[in-house]
Amino acid sequence: MLKAGLRVQVKTSIRRRSYLAYVDRLDPRGFWVGFKIVNGRMNKTRLCIFRPKHVTAIETEAGLRCVLQETL
């Protein structure tokens, strides 16, 4: 389950690129609002919005772990 404070890997539908993001809050429309992580640091000037279906992995202490869409 997604919640604020998690670091997740998001795969975009445009250009099929993935990026790390810090989850900040849930939008009333059902989007998650977060900040992109650039060079290991959270960049608050790079706001991103994404749906739970675009999340491919959640970062844990051991590294990125793939998640099933049913668990989100």
mmCIF file of the N, C-alpha and C atoms, coordinates in Angstrom:
data_MODEL
# 
_entry.id   MODEL 
# 
loop_
_atom_site.group_PDB 
_atom_site.id 
_atom_site.type_symbol 
_atom_site.label_atom_id 
_atom_site.label_alt_id 
_atom_site.label_comp_id 
_atom_site.label_asym_id 
_atom_site.label_entity_id 
_atom_site.label_seq_id 
_atom_site.pdbx_PDB_ins_code 
_atom_site.Cartn_x 
_atom_site.Cartn_y 
_atom_site.Cartn_z 
_atom_site.occupancy 
_atom_site.B_iso_or_equiv 
_atom_site.pdbx_formal_charge 
_atom_site.auth_seq_id 
_atom_site.auth_comp_id 
_atom_site.auth_asym_id 
_atom_site.auth_atom_id 
_atom_site.pdbx_PDB_model_num 
ATOM 1   N N  . MET A 1 1  ? 0.843  -1.179 0.000   1.00 0.00 ? 1  MET A N  1 
ATOM 2   C CA . MET A 1 1  ? 0.000  0.000  0.000   1.00 0.00 ? 1  MET A CA 1 
ATOM 3   C C  . MET A 1 1  ? 0.892  1.248  0.000   1.00 0.00 ? 1  MET A C  1 
ATOM 4   N N  . LEU A 1 2  ? 0.559  2.169  -0.858  1.00 0.00 ? 2  LEU A N  1 
ATOM 5   C CA . LEU A 1 2  ? 1.320  3.413  -0.909  1.00 0.00 ? 2  LEU A CA 1 
ATOM 6   C C  . LEU A 1 2  ? 0.911  4.332  0.232   1.00 0.00 ? 2  LEU A C  1 
ATOM 7   N N  . LYS A 1 3  ? 1.870  5.067  0.731   1.00 0.00 ? 3  LYS A N  1 
ATOM 8   C CA . LYS A 1 3  ? 1.598  6.065  1.763   1.00 0.00 ? 3  LYS A CA 1 
ATOM 9   C C  . LYS A 1 3  ? 2.672  7.130  1.682   1.00 0.00 ? 3  LYS A C  1 
ATOM 10  N N  . ALA A 1 4  ? 2.421  8.243  2.306   1.00 0.00 ? 4  ALA A N  1 
ATOM 11  C CA . ALA A 1 4  ? 3.373  9.353  2.283   1.00 0.00 ? 4  ALA A CA 1 
ATOM 12  C C  . ALA A 1 4  ? 4.664  8.952  2.983   1.00 0.00 ? 4  ALA A C  1 
ATOM 13  N N  . GLY A 1 5  ? 5.773  9.384  2.421   1.00 0.00 ? 5  GLY A N  1 
ATOM 14  C CA . GLY A 1 5  ? 7.066  9.104  3.013   1.00 0.00 ? 5  GLY A CA 1 
ATOM 15  C C  . GLY A 1 5  ? 7.823  7.961  2.360   1.00 0.00 ? 5  GLY A C  1 
ATOM 16  N N  . LEU A 1 6  ? 7.205  7.252  1.443   1.00 0.00 ? 6  LEU A N  1 
ATOM 17  C CA . LEU A 1 6  ? 7.876  6.145  0.766   1.00 0.00 ? 6  LEU A CA 1 
ATOM 18  C C  . LEU A 1 6  ? 8.673  6.638  -0.435  1.00 0.00 ? 6  LEU A C  1 
ATOM 19  N N  . ARG A 1 7  ? 9.708  5.906  -0.771  1.00 0.00 ? 7  ARG A N  1 
ATOM 20  C CA . ARG A 1 7  ? 10.435 6.134  -2.019  1.00 0.00 ? 7  ARG A CA 1 
ATOM 21  C C  . ARG A 1 7  ? 10.021 5.027  -2.967  1.00 0.00 ? 7  ARG A C  1 
ATOM 22  N N  . VAL A 1 8  ? 9.578  5.398  -4.154  1.00 0.00 ? 8  VAL A N  1 
ATOM 23  C CA . VAL A 1 8  ? 9.081  4.425  -5.117  1.00 0.00 ? 8  VAL A CA 1 
ATOM 24  C C  . VAL A 1 8  ? 9.735  4.637  -6.473  1.00 0.00 ? 8  VAL A C  1 
ATOM 25  N N  . GLN A 1 9  ? 9.713  3.585  -7.285  1.00 0.00 ? 9  GLN A N  1 
ATOM 26  C CA . GLN A 1 9  ? 10.151 3.689  -8.669  1.00 0.00 ? 9  GLN A CA 1 
ATOM 27  C C  . GLN A 1 9  ? 8.905  3.751  -9.534  1.00 0.00 ? 9  GLN A C  1 
ATOM 28  N N  . VAL A 1 10 ? 8.831  4.765  -10.385 1.00 0.00 ? 10 VAL A N  1 
ATOM 29  C CA . VAL A 1 10 ? 7.659  5.002  -11.226 1.00 0.00 ? 10 VAL A CA 1 
ATOM 30  C C  . VAL A 1 10 ? 8.076  4.831  -12.678 1.00 0.00 ? 10 VAL A C  1 
ATOM 31  N N  . LYS A 1 11 ? 7.271  4.102  -13.429 1.00 0.00 ? 11 LYS A N  1 
ATOM 32  C CA . LYS A 1 11 ? 7.537  3.936  -14.851 1.00 0.00 ? 11 LYS A CA 1 
ATOM 33  C C  . LYS A 1 11 ? 6.520  4.766  -15.612 1.00 0.00 ? 11 LYS A C  1 
ATOM 34  N N  . THR A 1 12 ? 6.998  5.682  -16.425 1.00 0.00 ? 12 THR A N  1 
ATOM 35  C CA . THR A 1 12 ? 6.107  6.553  -17.183 1.00 0.00 ? 12 THR A CA 1 
ATOM 36  C C  . THR A 1 12 ? 5.657  5.852  -18.454 1.00 0.00 ? 12 THR A C  1 
ATOM 37  N N  . SER A 1 13 ? 4.501  6.222  -18.912 1.00 0.00 ? 13 SER A N  1 
ATOM 38  C CA . SER A 1 13 ? 4.008  5.656  -20.165 1.00 0.00 ? 13 SER A CA 1 
ATOM 39  C C  . SER A 1 13 ? 4.626  6.367  -21.358 1.00 0.00 ? 13 SER A C  1 
ATOM 40  N N  . ILE A 1 14 ? 5.085  7.589  -21.138 1.00 0.00 ? 14 ILE A N  1 
ATOM 41  C CA . ILE A 1 14 ? 5.740  8.339  -22.202 1.00 0.00 ? 14 ILE A CA 1 
ATOM 42  C C  . ILE A 1 14 ? 7.225  7.999  -22.187 1.00 0.00 ? 14 ILE A C  1 
ATOM 43  N N  . ARG A 1 15 ? 7.755  7.558  -23.287 1.00 0.00 ? 15 ARG A N  1 
ATOM 44  C CA . ARG A 1 15 ? 9.167  7.216  -23.464 1.00 0.00 ? 15 ARG A CA 1 
ATOM 45  C C  . ARG A 1 15 ? 9.617  6.026  -22.637 1.00 0.00 ? 15 ARG A C  1 
ATOM 46  N N  . ARG A 1 16 ? 8.729  5.389  -21.909 1.00 0.00 ? 16 ARG A N  1 
ATOM 47  C CA . ARG A 1 16 ? 9.027  4.177  -21.146 1.00 0.00 ? 16 ARG A CA 1 
ATOM 48  C C  . ARG A 1 16 ? 10.219 4.327  -20.197 1.00 0.00 ? 16 ARG A C  1 
ATOM 49  N N  . ARG A 1 17 ? 10.368 5.491  -19.612 1.00 0.00 ? 17 ARG A N  1 
ATOM 50  C CA . ARG A 1 17 ? 11.457 5.723  -18.667 1.00 0.00 ? 17 ARG A CA 1 
ATOM 51  C C  . ARG A 1 17 ? 10.950 5.535  -17.246 1.00 0.00 ? 17 ARG A C  1 
ATOM 52  N N  . SER A 1 18 ? 11.855 5.212  -16.361 1.00 0.00 ? 18 SER A N  1 
ATOM 53  C CA . SER A 1 18 ? 11.490 5.090  -14.958 1.00 0.00 ? 18 SER A CA 1 
ATOM 54  C C  . SER A 1 18 ? 12.350 6.054  -14.142 1.00 0.00 ? 18 SER A C  1 
ATOM 55  N N  . TYR A 1 19 ? 11.823 6.460  -13.006 1.00 0.00 ? 19 TYR A N  1 
ATOM 56  C CA . TYR A 1 19 ? 12.537 7.382  -12.131 1.00 0.00 ? 19 TYR A CA 1 
ATOM 57  C C  . TYR A 1 19 ? 12.145 7.103  -10.695 1.00 0.00 ? 19 TYR A C  1 
ATOM 58  N N  . LEU A 1 20 ? 12.976 7.539  -9.766  1.00 0.00 ? 20 LEU A N  1 
ATOM 59  C CA . LEU A 1 20 ? 12.678 7.420  -8.343  1.00 0.00 ? 20 LEU A CA 1 
ATOM 60  C C  . LEU A 1 20 ? 11.921 8.653  -7.887  1.00 0.00 ? 20 LEU A C  1 
ATOM 61  N N  . ALA A 1 21 ? 10.964 8.451  -6.994  1.00 0.00 ? 21 ALA A N  1 
ATOM 62  C CA . ALA A 1 21 ? 10.181 9.563  -6.479  1.00 0.00 ? 21 ALA A CA 1 
ATOM 63  C C  . ALA A 1 21 ? 9.921  9.360  -4.990  1.00 0.00 ? 21 ALA A C  1 
ATOM 64  N N  . TYR A 1 22 ? 9.805  10.460 -4.294  1.00 0.00 ? 22 TYR A N  1 
ATOM 65  C CA . TYR A 1 22 ? 9.440  10.476 -2.875  1.00 0.00 ? 22 TYR A CA 1 
ATOM 66  C C  . TYR A 1 22 ? 7.959  10.812 -2.803  1.00 0.00 ? 22 TYR A C  1 
ATOM 67  N N  . VAL A 1 23 ? 7.147  9.932  -2.237  1.00 0.00 ? 23 VAL A N  1 
ATOM 68  C CA . VAL A 1 23 ? 5.702  10.136 -2.172  1.00 0.00 ? 23 VAL A CA 1 
ATOM 69  C C  . VAL A 1 23 ? 5.387  11.158 -1.090  1.00 0.00 ? 23 VAL A C  1 
ATOM 70  N N  . ASP A 1 24 ? 4.651  12.215 -1.461  1.00 0.00 ? 24 ASP A N  1 
ATOM 71  C CA . ASP A 1 24 ? 4.334  13.285 -0.525  1.00 0.00 ? 24 ASP A CA 1 
ATOM 72  C C  . ASP A 1 24 ? 2.893  13.208 -0.022  1.00 0.00 ? 24 ASP A C  1 
ATOM 73  N N  . ARG A 1 25 ? 1.929  13.127 -0.952  1.00 0.00 ? 25 ARG A N  1 
ATOM 74  C CA . ARG A 1 25 ? 0.522  13.125 -0.528  1.00 0.00 ? 25 ARG A CA 1 
ATOM 75  C C  . ARG A 1 25 ? -0.364 12.560 -1.627  1.00 0.00 ? 25 ARG A C  1 
ATOM 76  N N  . LEU A 1 26 ? -1.609 12.299 -1.277  1.00 0.00 ? 26 LEU A N  1 
ATOM 77  C CA . LEU A 1 26 ? -2.610 11.807 -2.223  1.00 0.00 ? 26 LEU A CA 1 
ATOM 78  C C  . LEU A 1 26 ? -3.476 12.964 -2.686  1.00 0.00 ? 26 LEU A C  1 
ATOM 79  N N  . ASP A 1 27 ? -3.630 13.067 -3.991  1.00 0.00 ? 27 ASP A N  1 
ATOM 80  C CA . ASP A 1 27 ? -4.451 14.101 -4.612  1.00 0.00 ? 27 ASP A CA 1 
ATOM 81  C C  . ASP A 1 27 ? -5.924 13.680 -4.532  1.00 0.00 ? 27 ASP A C  1 
ATOM 82  N N  . PRO A 1 28 ? -6.870 14.604 -4.438  1.00 0.00 ? 28 PRO A N  1 
ATOM 83  C CA . PRO A 1 28 ? -8.294 14.222 -4.407  1.00 0.00 ? 28 PRO A CA 1 
ATOM 84  C C  . PRO A 1 28 ? -8.763 13.487 -5.664  1.00 0.00 ? 28 PRO A C  1 
ATOM 85  N N  . ARG A 1 29 ? -8.036 13.643 -6.768  1.00 0.00 ? 29 ARG A N  1 
ATOM 86  C CA . ARG A 1 29 ? -8.411 12.975 -8.014  1.00 0.00 ? 29 ARG A CA 1 
ATOM 87  C C  . ARG A 1 29 ? -7.908 11.543 -8.097  1.00 0.00 ? 29 ARG A C  1 
ATOM 88  N N  . GLY A 1 30 ? -7.144 11.104 -7.113  1.00 0.00 ? 30 GLY A N  1 
ATOM 89  C CA . GLY A 1 30 ? -6.629 9.740  -7.119  1.00 0.00 ? 30 GLY A CA 1 
ATOM 90  C C  . GLY A 1 30 ? -5.181 9.625  -7.547  1.00 0.00 ? 30 GLY A C  1 
ATOM 91  N N  . PHE A 1 31 ? -4.527 10.741 -7.814  1.00 0.00 ? 31 PHE A N  1 
ATOM 92  C CA . PHE A 1 31 ? -3.113 10.748 -8.168  1.00 0.00 ? 31 PHE A CA 1 
ATOM 93  C C  . PHE A 1 31 ? -2.275 10.883 -6.906  1.00 0.00 ? 31 PHE A C  1 
ATOM 94  N N  . TRP A 1 32 ? -1.085 10.319 -6.938  1.00 0.00 ? 32 TRP A N  1 
ATOM 95  C CA . TRP A 1 32 ? -0.125 10.546 -5.871  1.00 0.00 ? 32 TRP A CA 1 
ATOM 96  C C  . TRP A 1 32 ? 0.783  11.688 -6.290  1.00 0.00 ? 32 TRP A C  1 
ATOM 97  N N  . VAL A 1 33 ? 1.082  12.575 -5.374  1.00 0.00 ? 33 VAL A N  1 
ATOM 98  C CA . VAL A 1 33 ? 1.957  13.713 -5.636  1.00 0.00 ? 33 VAL A CA 1 
ATOM 99  C C  . VAL A 1 33 ? 3.288  13.432 -4.940  1.00 0.00 ? 33 VAL A C  1 
ATOM 100 N N  . GLY A 1 34 ? 4.355  13.647 -5.672  1.00 0.00 ? 34 GLY A N  1 
ATOM 101 C CA . GLY A 1 34 ? 5.667  13.385 -5.100  1.00 0.00 ? 34 GLY A CA 1 
ATOM 102 C C  . GLY A 1 34 ? 6.721  14.275 -5.713  1.00 0.00 ? 34 GLY A C  1 
ATOM 103 N N  . PHE A 1 35 ? 7.946  14.048 -5.295  1.00 0.00 ? 35 PHE A N  1 
ATOM 104 C CA . PHE A 1 35 ? 9.090  14.792 -5.793  1.00 0.00 ? 35 PHE A CA 1 
ATOM 105 C C  . PHE A 1 35 ? 10.088 13.811 -6.377  1.00 0.00 ? 35 PHE A C  1 
ATOM 106 N N  . LYS A 1 36 ? 10.665 14.160 -7.515  1.00 0.00 ? 36 LYS A N  1 
ATOM 107 C CA . LYS A 1 36 ? 11.668 13.303 -8.132  1.00 0.00 ? 36 LYS A CA 1 
ATOM 108 C C  . LYS A 1 36 ? 12.946 13.313 -7.303  1.00 0.00 ? 36 LYS A C  1 
ATOM 109 N N  . ILE A 1 37 ? 13.599 12.165 -7.285  1.00 0.00 ? 37 ILE A N  1 
ATOM 110 C CA . ILE A 1 37 ? 14.884 12.041 -6.612  1.00 0.00 ? 37 ILE A CA 1 
ATOM 111 C C  . ILE A 1 37 ? 15.954 12.079 -7.696  1.00 0.00 ? 37 ILE A C  1 
ATOM 112 N N  . VAL A 1 38 ? 16.798 13.112 -7.642  1.00 0.00 ? 38 VAL A N  1 
ATOM 113 C CA . VAL A 1 38 ? 17.843 13.317 -8.642  1.00 0.00 ? 38 VAL A CA 1 
ATOM 114 C C  . VAL A 1 38 ? 19.193 13.213 -7.946  1.00 0.00 ? 38 VAL A C  1 
ATOM 115 N N  . ASN A 1 39 ? 20.047 12.329 -8.432  1.00 0.00 ? 39 ASN A N  1 
ATOM 116 C CA . ASN A 1 39 ? 21.380 12.103 -7.859  1.00 0.00 ? 39 ASN A CA 1 
ATOM 117 C C  . ASN A 1 39 ? 21.319 11.777 -6.370  1.00 0.00 ? 39 ASN A C  1 
ATOM 118 N N  . GLY A 1 40 ? 20.337 11.000 -5.979  1.00 0.00 ? 40 GLY A N  1 
ATOM 119 C CA . GLY A 1 40 ? 20.213 10.568 -4.592  1.00 0.00 ? 40 GLY A CA 1 
ATOM 120 C C  . GLY A 1 40 ? 19.575 11.568 -3.650  1.00 0.00 ? 40 GLY A C  1 
ATOM 121 N N  . ARG A 1 41 ? 19.197 12.734 -4.155  1.00 0.00 ? 41 ARG A N  1 
ATOM 122 C CA . ARG A 1 41 ? 18.590 13.764 -3.309  1.00 0.00 ? 41 ARG A CA 1 
ATOM 123 C C  . ARG A 1 41 ? 17.211 14.122 -3.818  1.00 0.00 ? 41 ARG A C  1 
ATOM 124 N N  . MET A 1 42 ? 16.336 14.452 -2.879  1.00 0.00 ? 42 MET A N  1 
ATOM 125 C CA . MET A 1 42 ? 14.991 14.861 -3.254  1.00 0.00 ? 42 MET A CA 1 
ATOM 126 C C  . MET A 1 42 ? 15.040 16.284 -3.788  1.00 0.00 ? 42 MET A C  1 
ATOM 127 N N  . ASN A 1 43 ? 14.532 16.475 -4.990  1.00 0.00 ? 43 ASN A N  1 
ATOM 128 C CA . ASN A 1 43 ? 14.539 17.782 -5.630  1.00 0.00 ? 43 ASN A CA 1 
ATOM 129 C C  . ASN A 1 43 ? 13.122 18.342 -5.585  1.00 0.00 ? 43 ASN A C  1 
ATOM 130 N N  . LYS A 1 44 ? 12.882 19.308 -4.706  1.00 0.00 ? 44 LYS A N  1 
ATOM 131 C CA . LYS A 1 44 ? 11.527 19.833 -4.523  1.00 0.00 ? 44 LYS A CA 1 
ATOM 132 C C  . LYS A 1 44 ? 11.062 20.719 -5.661  1.00 0.00 ? 44 LYS A C  1 
ATOM 133 N N  . THR A 1 45 ? 11.944 21.020 -6.614  1.00 0.00 ? 45 THR A N  1 
ATOM 134 C CA . THR A 1 45 ? 11.522 21.788 -7.785  1.00 0.00 ? 45 THR A CA 1 
ATOM 135 C C  . THR A 1 45 ? 10.975 20.872 -8.878  1.00 0.00 ? 45 THR A C  1 
ATOM 136 N N  . ARG A 1 46 ? 11.128 19.569 -8.718  1.00 0.00 ? 46 ARG A N  1 
ATOM 137 C CA . ARG A 1 46 ? 10.647 18.607 -9.709  1.00 0.00 ? 46 ARG A CA 1 
ATOM 138 C C  . ARG A 1 46 ? 9.449  17.841 -9.151  1.00 0.00 ? 46 ARG A C  1 
ATOM 139 N N  . LEU A 1 47 ? 8.315  18.474 -9.198  1.00 0.00 ? 47 LEU A N  1 
ATOM 140 C CA . LEU A 1 47 ? 7.067  17.862 -8.728  1.00 0.00 ? 47 LEU A CA 1 
ATOM 141 C C  . LEU A 1 47 ? 6.578  16.866 -9.769  1.00 0.00 ? 47 LEU A C  1 
ATOM 142 N N  . CYS A 1 48 ? 6.087  15.719 -9.318  1.00 0.00 ? 48 CYS A N  1 
ATOM 143 C CA . CYS A 1 48 ? 5.554  14.733 -10.257 1.00 0.00 ? 48 CYS A CA 1 
ATOM 144 C C  . CYS A 1 48 ? 4.259  14.162 -9.688  1.00 0.00 ? 48 CYS A C  1 
ATOM 145 N N  . ILE A 1 49 ? 3.367  13.796 -10.580 1.00 0.00 ? 49 ILE A N  1 
ATOM 146 C CA . ILE A 1 49 ? 2.127  13.132 -10.184 1.00 0.00 ? 49 ILE A CA 1 
ATOM 147 C C  . ILE A 1 49 ? 2.063  11.803 -10.928 1.00 0.00 ? 49 ILE A C  1 
ATOM 148 N N  . PHE A 1 50 ? 1.531  10.784 -10.254 1.00 0.00 ? 50 PHE A N  1 
ATOM 149 C CA . PHE A 1 50 ? 1.454  9.461  -10.862 1.00 0.00 ? 50 PHE A CA 1 
ATOM 150 C C  . PHE A 1 50 ? 0.327  8.676  -10.211 1.00 0.00 ? 50 PHE A C  1 
ATOM 151 N N  . ARG A 1 51 ? -0.138 7.681  -10.921 1.00 0.00 ? 51 ARG A N  1 
ATOM 152 C CA . ARG A 1 51 ? -1.158 6.774  -10.413 1.00 0.00 ? 51 ARG A CA 1 
ATOM 153 C C  . ARG A 1 51 ? -0.484 5.535  -9.816  1.00 0.00 ? 51 ARG A C  1 
ATOM 154 N N  . PRO A 1 52 ? -1.169 4.843  -8.922  1.00 0.00 ? 52 PRO A N  1 
ATOM 155 C CA . PRO A 1 52 ? -0.565 3.633  -8.331  1.00 0.00 ? 52 PRO A CA 1 
ATOM 156 C C  . PRO A 1 52 ? -0.210 2.571  -9.373  1.00 0.00 ? 52 PRO A C  1 
ATOM 157 N N  . LYS A 1 53 ? -0.909 2.542  -10.504 1.00 0.00 ? 53 LYS A N  1 
ATOM 158 C CA . LYS A 1 53 ? -0.609 1.512  -11.509 1.00 0.00 ? 53 LYS A CA 1 
ATOM 159 C C  . LYS A 1 53 ? 0.741  1.745  -12.200 1.00 0.00 ? 53 LYS A C  1 
ATOM 160 N N  . HIS A 1 54 ? 1.316  2.935  -12.079 1.00 0.00 ? 54 HIS A N  1 
ATOM 161 C CA . HIS A 1 54 ? 2.610  3.217  -12.673 1.00 0.00 ? 54 HIS A CA 1 
ATOM 162 C C  . HIS A 1 54 ? 3.775  2.910  -11.746 1.00 0.00 ? 54 HIS A C  1 
ATOM 163 N N  . VAL A 1 55 ? 3.505  2.545  -10.493 1.00 0.00 ? 55 VAL A N  1 
ATOM 164 C CA . VAL A 1 55 ? 4.565  2.213  -9.537  1.00 0.00 ? 55 VAL A CA 1 
ATOM 165 C C  . VAL A 1 55 ? 5.031  0.782  -9.806  1.00 0.00 ? 55 VAL A C  1 
ATOM 166 N N  . THR A 1 56 ? 6.329  0.624  -10.010 1.00 0.00 ? 56 THR A N  1 
ATOM 167 C CA . THR A 1 56 ? 6.872  -0.704 -10.291 1.00 0.00 ? 56 THR A CA 1 
ATOM 168 C C  . THR A 1 56 ? 7.645  -1.293 -9.119  1.00 0.00 ? 56 THR A C  1 
ATOM 169 N N  . ALA A 1 57 ? 8.174  -0.448 -8.227  1.00 0.00 ? 57 ALA A N  1 
ATOM 170 C CA . ALA A 1 57 ? 8.953  -0.952 -7.101  1.00 0.00 ? 57 ALA A CA 1 
ATOM 171 C C  . ALA A 1 57 ? 8.903  0.034  -5.946  1.00 0.00 ? 57 ALA A C  1 
ATOM 172 N N  . ILE A 1 58 ? 9.088  -0.504 -4.743  1.00 0.00 ? 58 ILE A N  1 
ATOM 173 C CA . ILE A 1 58 ? 9.157  0.306  -3.524  1.00 0.00 ? 58 ILE A CA 1 
ATOM 174 C C  . ILE A 1 58 ? 10.535 0.095  -2.911  1.00 0.00 ? 58 ILE A C  1 
ATOM 175 N N  . GLU A 1 59 ? 11.169 1.176  -2.485  1.00 0.00 ? 59 GLU A N  1 
ATOM 176 C CA . GLU A 1 59 ? 12.510 1.073  -1.910  1.00 0.00 ? 59 GLU A CA 1 
ATOM 177 C C  . GLU A 1 59 ? 12.429 0.691  -0.438  1.00 0.00 ? 59 GLU A C  1 
ATOM 178 N N  . THR A 1 60 ? 13.189 -0.325 -0.072  1.00 0.00 ? 60 THR A N  1 
ATOM 179 C CA . THR A 1 60 ? 13.300 -0.769 1.313   1.00 0.00 ? 60 THR A CA 1 
ATOM 180 C C  . THR A 1 60 ? 14.752 -0.588 1.749   1.00 0.00 ? 60 THR A C  1 
ATOM 181 N N  . GLU A 1 61 ? 15.070 -1.063 2.957   1.00 0.00 ? 61 GLU A N  1 
ATOM 182 C CA . GLU A 1 61 ? 16.440 -0.957 3.434   1.00 0.00 ? 61 GLU A CA 1 
ATOM 183 C C  . GLU A 1 61 ? 17.388 -1.773 2.564   1.00 0.00 ? 61 GLU A C  1 
ATOM 184 N N  . ALA A 1 62 ? 16.891 -2.863 1.982   1.00 0.00 ? 62 ALA A N  1 
ATOM 185 C CA . ALA A 1 62 ? 17.723 -3.744 1.159   1.00 0.00 ? 62 ALA A CA 1 
ATOM 186 C C  . ALA A 1 62 ? 17.812 -3.290 -0.292  1.00 0.00 ? 62 ALA A C  1 
ATOM 187 N N  . GLY A 1 63 ? 17.056 -2.273 -0.665  1.00 0.00 ? 63 GLY A N  1 
ATOM 188 C CA . GLY A 1 63 ? 17.064 -1.786 -2.043  1.00 0.00 ? 63 GLY A CA 1 
ATOM 189 C C  . GLY A 1 63 ? 15.664 -1.775 -2.615  1.00 0.00 ? 63 GLY A C  1 
ATOM 190 N N  . LEU A 1 64 ? 15.582 -1.641 -3.929  1.00 0.00 ? 64 LEU A N  1 
ATOM 191 C CA . LEU A 1 64 ? 14.271 -1.605 -4.599  1.00 0.00 ? 64 LEU A CA 1 
ATOM 192 C C  . LEU A 1 64 ? 13.689 -3.012 -4.651  1.00 0.00 ? 64 LEU A C  1 
ATOM 193 N N  . ARG A 1 65 ? 12.409 -3.135 -4.331  1.00 0.00 ? 65 ARG A N  1 
ATOM 194 C CA . ARG A 1 65 ? 11.701 -4.415 -4.380  1.00 0.00 ? 65 ARG A CA 1 
ATOM 195 C C  . ARG A 1 65 ? 10.493 -4.268 -5.285  1.00 0.00 ? 65 ARG A C  1 
ATOM 196 N N  . CYS A 1 66 ? 10.379 -5.158 -6.254  1.00 0.00 ? 66 CYS A N  1 
ATOM 197 C CA . CYS A 1 66 ? 9.240  -5.135 -7.166  1.00 0.00 ? 66 CYS A CA 1 
ATOM 198 C C  . CYS A 1 66 ? 7.961  -5.434 -6.404  1.00 0.00 ? 66 CYS A C  1 
ATOM 199 N N  . VAL A 1 67 ? 6.871  -4.818 -6.841  1.00 0.00 ? 67 VAL A N  1 
ATOM 200 C CA . VAL A 1 67 ? 5.588  -5.009 -6.179  1.00 0.00 ? 67 VAL A CA 1 
ATOM 201 C C  . VAL A 1 67 ? 4.556  -5.444 -7.216  1.00 0.00 ? 67 VAL A C  1 
ATOM 202 N N  . LEU A 1 68 ? 3.569  -6.172 -6.763  1.00 0.00 ? 68 LEU A N  1 
ATOM 203 C CA . LEU A 1 68 ? 2.449  -6.541 -7.619  1.00 0.00 ? 68 LEU A CA 1 
ATOM 204 C C  . LEU A 1 68 ? 1.414  -5.444 -7.583  1.00 0.00 ? 68 LEU A C  1 
ATOM 205 N N  . GLN A 1 69 ? 0.757  -5.206 -8.687  1.00 0.00 ? 69 GLN A N  1 
ATOM 206 C CA . GLN A 1 69 ? -0.239 -4.126 -8.755  1.00 0.00 ? 69 GLN A CA 1 
ATOM 207 C C  . GLN A 1 69 ? -1.433 -4.393 -7.837  1.00 0.00 ? 69 GLN A C  1 
ATOM 208 N N  . GLU A 1 70 ? -1.713 -5.657 -7.527  1.00 0.00 ? 70 GLU A N  1 
ATOM 209 C CA . GLU A 1 70 ? -2.839 -5.972 -6.647  1.00 0.00 ? 70 GLU A CA 1 
ATOM 210 C C  . GLU A 1 70 ? -2.601 -5.515 -5.214  1.00 0.00 ? 70 GLU A C  1 
ATOM 211 N N  . THR A 1 71 ? -1.317 -5.400 -4.813  1.00 0.00 ? 71 THR A N  1 
ATOM 212 C CA . THR A 1 71 ? -1.016 -5.003 -3.439  1.00 0.00 ? 71 THR A CA 1 
ATOM 213 C C  . THR A 1 71 ? -1.124 -3.500 -3.237  1.00 0.00 ? 71 THR A C  1 
ATOM 214 N N  . LEU A 1 72 ? -1.100 -2.730 -4.332  1.00 0.00 ? 72 LEU A N  1 
ATOM 215 C CA . LEU A 1 72 ? -1.215 -1.272 -4.200  1.00 0.00 ? 72 LEU A CA 1 
ATOM 216 C C  . LEU A 1 72 ? -2.662 -0.901 -4.130  1.00 0.00 ? 72 LEU A C  1 
# 
